Amino acid sequence: MLDTDVRPELETDEDDRGGFNRRRLIRVVAVLTLGILAVLAVWQDPVHAGLF
């Protein structure tokens, strides 16, 4: 009979400490930068200049 109560160990990265690592920090900075640039691009659109 098979023992189904035992799960195999998952392979994880050695540097995974549950906090911010370098790759996650670079990803967050890139997303924030692209978001800020997108907001600035929308604000600079001349189509919206006559609305306010």
Steps between C-alpha positions, in 0.01 A plus 500: 500500500619852421567746779327819379556700818861581416577791268836524324734782602478799267822631354549865590766758428776513756483879527121511555463658843136605472589868469630718222777349293679679219280366220178601677639846576592557135152386394327737744714795390432424133123477552492824699710680238278383215190599696631850566597543136154383389330752731724781374428402139124513561528838671698641206244389243362816329156340457437540873621863510164649402292303750598699810 
